[in-house]
Amino acid sequence: MTIIKQRFSYWITLVVFMLGAAVQPISAQSPANSAAPQPPHANSAVLLETLSWDEAERVLTPEAVVVIALGAESKEHGRHLQLNNDFLMAEYLKKRVLDAAPQNIVVAPTINYSFYPAFLEYPGSTSLSFDTSRAMFTDIIHSLAHYGPRRFYILNTGFSTLRPLAQAAADLAKEGILLRYTDLTKEDPVEKKVRQSGGSHADEIETSMMLYIAPETVRMNKAVRDLRPDQPGPLTRDPHGKGTYSPTGAWGDPTLATLEKGRAVTESVVATILKDIAELRQTSL
C-alpha cells in the first residue's frame, strides 16, 4: 500500500508540473505582457511591401519621397558574374538607403525587368521594349502618386535604362510629378582615380563593386580581358556581326577588379544617391 501511495503521489506531482509548464507560455504571450507592434511613422524610412494598406496610407503623403530600385534579374554579365548581377546591386543600394533612415522615405518593391536590348545574343538575357519600359515606370509611379507622393527616385543600375527613364520623367513632369534617377554614366572622381582600364559592362569597376557587395557571386577564375574596339550597336558573339564583338559578354578587363576598388566606388555611389534624394526632398513642385 505504501508503494502504491508513493507512485500515486509521484504521478500527481508530475501532472501538476506539466500543467504549470503548459500554462506559463500562454500567460507570457498574453496581450497585457507583450509589446504591441509599433506603426510606421512618416519621419523614418520604411519598406512599403512590409506594410498593410492602412499603414501605407499614413506614410504615402505629399511630403514623402518614394524610392524604387531598378536592376535586371536576368541579364548577362560575362562568364564571371551572375545573370542577376544588377538586381543584387539594386537590392544592396536599396538596403543602404533604408539603413541611412532619412525622413519621409518610402522604399517601394524592386523592378527586375526593363530596357536592355544590347545583350540579347547571350542566353538568359531579357529586355522589354522602350515603350513598355517607359510605360511601366509611369504606370507604377502614377499608382503611387495617386495616394499623395509627388517625388520619386529610381535607384538605377543600368545604362540603357536611362533613355526610357528620361522620357518617363518628361511625361510625369507635365503632371507635376518629379522623377529623378541614378545616372552611372556621370563621371565619379573616385572611380576615375581607381580605374586602370576602359570598359563599361562586367568590367573592372562593376566586378570590383560586386566583390564588395556580394563576393560569393563573383567567379574571378572565369574573368578574362575582353575589351575590343567599341562599335555602334549591341554586344555581339559574332565576330562579323553588327556591334561590339565580345565572346565573353563583358566589355572591359575584370581581371583588374579588387575588393578595395569596389569598396571605394560603391561608397561613393551610395553617397551620391543619398545626396540626390536629399536634394529631391527640397525641390519645389
Secondary structure by P-SEA (a helix, b strand, c coil): caaaaaaaaaaaaaaaaaaaaaaaaaaaacccccccccccccccccccccccaaaaaacccccbbbbbbbbbcccccccccccaaaaaaaaaaaaaaaaacccbbbbccccccccccccccccccccccaaaaaaaaaaaaaaaacccccbbbbbcccccaaaaaaaaaaaaaaacbbbbbbbcccccaaaaaacccccccccaaaaaaaaaccccccccccbbbbbcccccccccccccccccccccccccccccccaaaaaaaaaaaaaaaaaaaaaaaaccc
